[in-house]
Amino acid sequence: MKIFRRYFLKEFSRFFIIVLVSFTAISIVAEFFDKAAEFYAEKPPVSMVIKYLLLQTPRVILYALPFASLFSILITIGMASKWRETVIIKASGASMKKLFSSFLILGIFISFLSLLLGETVVPEATRTAAYIRKVHILKQSPRIIQSKGALWMKGLDGSLVRIDGFVENENRTLTTSIFKFNPSFGLEKRTEADEAVWDNGVWTLKNVSVFDFKNNTASRFETLVTTSLEEPKIFREEMKKPEEMNFRELYNYYSRLEKAGFRNLRYIIQLYEKLAYPSINFVMILFGISLALNTRWGGGMRAAGLGVIISVFYWLLYSVSISMGNTGILQPWLAPWISPLVFGIAGGVMYWQIKE
């Protein structure tokens, strides 16, 4: 039994590396051609382009892991079935379930590795890649700096603006502070508002306090139009994307929005996605083992073709459930878990039906 287990683990590892490297290489090449027009127009150093592409690699690997897990287990068992190796195992009286139970442990390990990768390397690499593309390749200066849970930017009128957060689906900012300085960088005026709303092409501050240090006065306004802030699209372009944040960073950002009374379903779903996505690796291995040992698809191209079909159905269900979560039809915590649950339950049922 140990010999068979080591043999199949070795075969799985070989196919896993081949599929993972192939998928990653194809994705990186696709990324290069997708940005080829930018590279040609701006003519950045070759080293900068290579660095940008290498920094995209961890994100691609994270997305490729479930595909590699599924394809590898299907090809491994498929080839064993094709060469009648599974028949020999059964004839020797060995348990197929017990033999391939080690792959379930391997699936848990890959899921844990995926979670660790998604919480450490991927966000940092994705942020750095976005910075390199914007600053070093497109030669654009960053207009927003995120520091200590706040957004800092230079106002259109030369002021310094601090914003606690941006509510994307409502074009609204949270607590907003505007600092105006004199030529010698002395603070002349400070404006504090509970929020700012973009409406009819202008930003309107609400519940405003204005402190004029030049004239030693303080004023209060229910609303006040400001020309310091740029249009809302600057926040969508410049702010960190959810894929550039780990779970803690995204949770902290969403918590600030929620405390201010704003609930963004998309952010909640993306929080649960960061926990649900790594589990796909275990589910794919479980489903792949169960399906391969309950059918006679054979190995090679047939197994690969079966993997493509399963992947399409999985991501179709996953996309539909996420869309339903974003529209409020499904609970935000449930939407990312629909596909892992459906395929996991189906795989579990088929696993116990494997004939010894």
C-alpha positions as CSV (number, residue, x, y, z in Angstrom):
1,M,0.0,0.0,0.0
2,K,2.8,2.4,0.9
3,I,4.5,1.7,-2.5
4,F,1.3,2.5,-4.4
5,R,0.7,5.6,-2.3
6,R,4.2,7.0,-2.9
7,Y,3.9,6.1,-6.6
8,F,0.6,8.0,-7.1
9,L,1.7,10.9,-5.0
10,K,4.8,11.2,-7.2
11,E,2.7,11.1,-10.3
12,F,0.3,13.6,-8.9
13,S,3.1,16.0,-8.0
14,R,4.6,15.7,-11.5
15,F,1.3,16.5,-13.2
16,F,0.6,19.2,-10.6
17,I,3.8,21.1,-11.3
18,I,3.4,20.7,-15.1
19,V,-0.2,22.0,-15.1
20,L,0.6,24.8,-12.6
21,V,3.7,26.0,-14.5
22,S,1.9,25.8,-17.8
23,F,-1.2,27.7,-16.7
24,T,1.0,30.4,-15.0
25,A,3.2,30.8,-18.0
26,I,0.2,31.1,-20.4
27,S,-1.4,33.7,-18.1
28,I,1.8,35.8,-17.8
29,V,2.2,35.7,-21.5
30,A,-1.4,36.8,-21.9
31,E,-0.8,39.6,-19.4
32,F,2.2,40.8,-21.4
33,F,0.3,41.0,-24.7
34,D,-2.6,42.6,-22.9
35,K,-0.3,45.4,-21.8
36,A,1.9,45.4,-24.9
37,A,0.4,48.6,-26.2
38,E,1.4,50.4,-23.0
39,F,4.9,48.9,-23.1
40,Y,5.3,50.0,-26.7
41,A,4.0,53.5,-26.1
42,E,5.9,54.3,-22.9
43,K,9.0,52.2,-23.7
44,P,9.9,51.3,-20.1
45,P,13.2,49.5,-19.3
46,V,13.0,45.7,-20.0
47,S,13.9,45.0,-16.4
48,M,10.8,47.0,-15.2
49,V,8.5,45.0,-17.5
50,I,10.0,41.8,-16.3
51,K,9.6,42.9,-12.6
52,Y,6.0,43.8,-13.3
53,L,5.2,40.4,-14.8
54,L,7.0,38.5,-12.1
55,L,5.0,40.4,-9.4
56,Q,1.8,39.2,-11.2
57,T,2.9,35.6,-10.8
58,P,1.8,35.0,-7.2
59,R,-1.8,36.1,-8.0
60,V,-1.8,33.9,-11.1
61,I,-0.5,30.9,-9.1
62,L,-3.2,31.5,-6.5
63,Y,-5.9,31.3,-9.1
64,A,-4.2,28.4,-10.9
65,L,-3.9,26.1,-7.8
66,P,-7.5,24.7,-8.0
67,F,-7.2,24.0,-11.7
68,A,-3.8,22.2,-11.1
69,S,-5.3,20.2,-8.3
70,L,-8.3,19.0,-10.3
71,F,-6.5,18.3,-13.6
72,S,-3.6,16.5,-11.8
73,I,-5.8,14.1,-9.8
74,L,-8.0,13.3,-12.8
75,I,-5.0,12.6,-15.0
76,T,-3.2,10.6,-12.3
77,I,-6.2,8.3,-11.7
78,G,-7.2,8.3,-15.3
79,M,-3.8,7.1,-16.4
80,A,-3.9,4.4,-13.6
81,S,-7.2,3.2,-14.9
82,K,-6.0,3.2,-18.5
83,W,-3.0,1.0,-17.6
84,R,-5.2,-1.2,-15.4
85,E,-3.2,-0.2,-12.3
86,T,-6.4,0.3,-10.3
87,V,-7.5,-3.3,-11.2
88,I,-4.2,-4.6,-9.8
89,I,-4.8,-2.6,-6.6
90,K,-8.3,-4.0,-6.2
91,A,-7.1,-7.5,-7.0
92,S,-4.5,-7.3,-4.3
93,G,-7.3,-6.6,-1.8
94,A,-6.2,-3.0,-1.1
95,S,-8.9,-0.3,-0.3
96,M,-9.1,2.4,-2.9
97,K,-10.6,4.8,-0.4
98,K,-7.8,4.2,2.0
99,L,-5.2,4.5,-0.7
100,F,-6.4,7.9,-2.0
101,S,-7.3,9.3,1.5
102,S,-3.7,10.7,1.6
103,F,-4.7,12.9,-1.3
104,L,-7.5,14.4,0.8
105,I,-4.8,15.4,3.4
106,L,-2.8,16.8,0.5
107,G,-5.9,18.8,-0.5
108,I,-6.1,20.3,3.0
109,F,-2.4,21.2,2.8
110,I,-2.8,22.9,-0.6
111,S,-5.9,24.8,0.7
112,F,-3.9,26.0,3.7
113,L,-1.0,27.0,1.4
114,S,-3.5,28.9,-0.8
115,L,-4.9,30.8,2.2
116,L,-1.4,31.7,3.4
117,L,-0.4,32.8,-0.1
118,G,-3.5,34.9,-0.5
119,E,-3.0,36.7,2.9
120,T,0.7,37.4,2.6
121,V,2.4,37.3,-0.7
122,V,-0.4,38.0,-3.2
123,P,-1.7,41.4,-1.8
124,E,1.7,42.9,-1.4
125,A,2.9,41.7,-4.9
126,T,-0.3,42.9,-6.5
127,R,0.0,46.3,-4.8
128,T,3.6,46.6,-5.9
129,A,2.8,45.6,-9.5
130,A,0.0,48.2,-9.7
131,Y,2.4,50.8,-8.4
132,I,5.1,49.9,-10.9
133,R,2.7,50.0,-13.8
134,K,1.3,53.4,-12.8
135,V,4.5,55.2,-11.7
136,H,7.3,53.5,-13.6
137,I,5.6,52.3,-16.8
138,L,2.8,54.8,-17.3
139,K,4.8,57.6,-15.6
140,Q,1.8,58.8,-13.6
141,S,2.3,60.3,-10.1
142,P,0.1,58.8,-7.3
143,R,-2.7,61.2,-6.4
144,I,-3.9,59.4,-3.3
145,I,-1.8,58.1,-0.4
146,Q,-3.4,55.6,2.0
147,S,-1.9,55.8,5.4
148,K,-3.1,54.6,8.9
149,G,-6.7,54.0,7.6
150,A,-7.1,57.3,5.9
151,L,-6.8,58.7,2.3
152,W,-4.6,61.7,1.8
153,M,-4.7,63.8,-1.4
154,K,-3.8,67.2,-2.8
155,G,-7.0,69.3,-3.5
156,L,-7.7,71.0,-6.7
157,D,-7.2,74.3,-5.0
158,G,-3.8,73.3,-3.5
159,S,-5.2,72.3,-0.1
160,L,-4.4,69.1,1.7
161,V,-7.4,66.7,2.0
162,R,-7.9,63.8,4.5
163,I,-10.7,61.4,4.0
164,D,-11.6,58.4,6.3
165,G,-13.1,56.4,3.5
166,F,-15.0,56.4,0.2
167,V,-18.4,54.7,-0.3
168,E,-18.1,53.6,-3.9
169,N,-21.7,52.7,-4.6
170,E,-23.0,56.0,-3.3
171,N,-20.3,58.4,-4.4
172,R,-19.9,59.6,-0.8
173,T,-16.9,60.1,1.4
174,L,-16.8,59.6,5.2
175,T,-15.3,62.2,7.6
176,T,-13.5,64.8,5.4
177,S,-10.9,67.3,6.5
178,I,-9.6,70.1,4.2
179,F,-6.5,72.0,5.2
180,K,-5.5,75.2,3.5
181,F,-2.1,76.7,3.9
182,N,-0.4,80.0,3.1
183,P,2.7,80.3,0.9
184,S,4.9,79.8,4.0
185,F,3.0,76.6,4.8
186,G,1.2,78.0,7.7
187,L,-2.3,76.7,8.3
188,E,-4.9,79.3,7.4
189,K,-8.2,77.4,7.4
190,R,-9.4,74.0,8.4
191,T,-12.7,72.5,7.3
192,E,-14.2,69.5,9.0
193,A,-17.3,67.7,7.6
194,D,-19.1,64.5,8.6
195,E,-19.3,63.5,5.0
196,A,-19.2,64.7,1.4
197,V,-21.7,63.8,-1.3
198,W,-21.2,64.0,-5.1
199,D,-24.4,65.3,-6.7
200,N,-25.0,67.2,-9.9
201,G,-21.3,67.5,-10.7
202,V,-20.3,69.0,-7.3
203,W,-19.1,67.9,-3.9
204,T,-21.4,69.0,-1.0
205,L,-20.0,68.8,2.5
206,K,-22.5,68.1,5.3
207,N,-22.4,69.1,9.0
208,V,-19.5,71.4,8.4
209,S,-17.2,73.2,10.8
210,V,-14.9,75.8,9.3
211,F,-12.0,77.2,11.5
212,D,-10.4,80.3,10.0
213,F,-7.1,80.8,11.8
214,K,-6.2,83.9,9.8
215,N,-9.3,85.8,11.1
216,N,-9.7,83.7,14.3
217,T,-13.3,82.7,13.5
218,A,-15.2,79.5,13.6
219,S,-18.4,78.8,11.6
220,R,-20.9,76.1,11.3
221,F,-22.9,75.0,8.2
222,E,-25.4,72.3,7.4
223,T,-24.1,72.1,3.9
224,L,-21.2,73.6,2.0
225,V,-20.1,73.2,-1.6
226,T,-16.4,72.6,-2.0
227,T,-14.1,72.7,-5.0
228,S,-11.2,71.0,-3.3
229,L,-12.1,67.4,-4.2
230,E,-11.8,65.8,-7.6
231,E,-14.5,63.7,-9.3
232,P,-15.3,60.3,-7.7
233,K,-13.5,58.4,-10.4
234,I,-10.2,59.3,-8.8
235,F,-11.0,57.2,-5.8
236,R,-11.9,54.2,-8.0
237,E,-8.7,54.5,-9.9
238,E,-6.3,55.3,-7.0
239,M,-7.6,53.4,-4.0
240,K,-6.5,49.9,-3.1
241,K,-8.5,47.2,-4.7
242,P,-9.8,44.4,-2.6
243,E,-7.4,42.0,-4.3
244,E,-4.6,44.3,-3.1
245,M,-5.7,43.9,0.5
246,N,-5.5,40.9,2.8
247,F,-8.5,39.9,5.0
248,R,-7.5,42.1,7.9
249,E,-7.0,45.2,5.8
250,L,-10.3,44.7,3.9
251,Y,-12.1,44.0,7.2
252,N,-10.8,47.1,8.8
253,Y,-11.8,49.2,5.8
254,Y,-15.3,47.7,5.6
255,S,-15.7,48.2,9.4
256,R,-15.1,51.9,9.0
257,L,-17.8,52.1,6.4
258,E,-20.2,50.1,8.5
259,K,-19.6,52.2,11.6
260,A,-20.4,55.3,9.5
261,G,-23.7,53.6,8.5
262,F,-22.8,52.3,5.1
263,R,-23.1,48.6,4.2
264,N,-21.4,47.5,0.9
265,L,-22.5,44.0,0.0
266,R,-19.6,43.7,-2.5
267,Y,-17.0,44.2,0.3
268,I,-18.7,41.7,2.6
269,I,-18.8,39.1,-0.2
270,Q,-15.1,39.7,-1.0
271,L,-14.3,39.2,2.7
272,Y,-15.9,35.7,2.7
273,E,-14.4,35.0,-0.7
274,K,-10.9,35.3,0.9
275,L,-11.9,32.5,3.2
276,A,-13.9,30.4,0.7
277,Y,-11.5,30.4,-2.2
278,P,-8.7,28.4,-0.7
279,S,-11.1,25.6,0.2
280,I,-11.7,25.0,-3.6
281,N,-8.4,23.1,-3.7
282,F,-9.6,20.5,-1.3
283,V,-13.0,20.3,-3.0
284,M,-11.5,19.9,-6.4
285,I,-9.3,17.0,-5.2
286,L,-12.2,15.3,-3.4
287,F,-14.5,15.7,-6.4
288,G,-11.8,14.6,-8.8
289,I,-11.0,11.4,-6.9
290,S,-14.6,10.5,-6.5
291,L,-15.5,11.1,-10.2
292,A,-12.4,9.4,-11.6
293,L,-12.9,6.3,-9.4
294,N,-16.6,6.1,-10.3
295,T,-16.2,6.4,-14.1
296,R,-14.1,5.0,-16.9
297,W,-13.0,8.1,-18.7
298,G,-9.4,6.9,-19.0
299,G,-6.4,9.2,-18.8
300,G,-4.6,11.8,-21.0
301,M,-6.8,14.0,-23.1
302,R,-10.0,12.5,-21.8
303,A,-9.2,13.3,-18.2
304,A,-8.0,16.8,-19.2
305,G,-11.3,17.3,-21.2
306,L,-13.3,16.2,-18.1
307,G,-11.3,18.7,-16.0
308,V,-12.2,21.5,-18.4
309,I,-15.9,20.6,-18.3
310,I,-15.9,20.5,-14.4
311,S,-14.0,23.8,-14.2
312,V,-16.5,25.5,-16.5
313,F,-19.5,24.3,-14.5
314,Y,-17.8,25.2,-11.2
315,W,-17.0,28.7,-12.2
316,L,-20.4,29.2,-13.8
317,L,-22.1,28.3,-10.6
318,Y,-19.5,30.4,-8.6
319,S,-20.1,33.5,-10.8
320,V,-23.9,33.2,-10.6
321,S,-23.8,32.8,-6.8
322,I,-21.5,35.8,-6.4
323,S,-23.8,37.9,-8.6
324,M,-26.8,36.8,-6.6
325,G,-24.9,37.8,-3.4
326,N,-24.1,41.2,-4.9
327,T,-27.7,41.9,-5.7
328,G,-28.9,40.7,-2.2
329,I,-30.7,37.6,-3.4
330,L,-28.3,35.4,-1.4
331,Q,-26.8,36.2,2.0
332,P,-23.3,37.7,1.6
333,W,-21.7,35.0,3.8
334,L,-23.4,32.2,1.7
335,A,-22.7,33.4,-1.8
336,P,-19.0,32.5,-2.0
337,W,-19.6,29.1,-0.3
338,I,-22.3,27.8,-2.7
339,S,-20.0,26.2,-5.2
340,P,-17.6,24.6,-2.6
341,L,-20.6,23.2,-0.8
342,V,-22.4,21.9,-3.8
343,F,-19.3,20.3,-5.3
344,G,-18.0,19.2,-1.9
345,I,-21.3,17.4,-1.0
346,A,-21.4,15.8,-4.5
347,G,-17.8,14.7,-4.1
348,G,-18.4,13.3,-0.6
349,V,-21.4,11.3,-1.7
350,M,-19.5,9.9,-4.7
351,Y,-16.5,9.1,-2.5
352,W,-18.5,6.9,-0.2
353,Q,-20.0,5.1,-3.3
354,I,-16.5,4.1,-4.6
355,K,-16.6,0.3,-5.1
356,E,-13.9,-1.6,-3.4
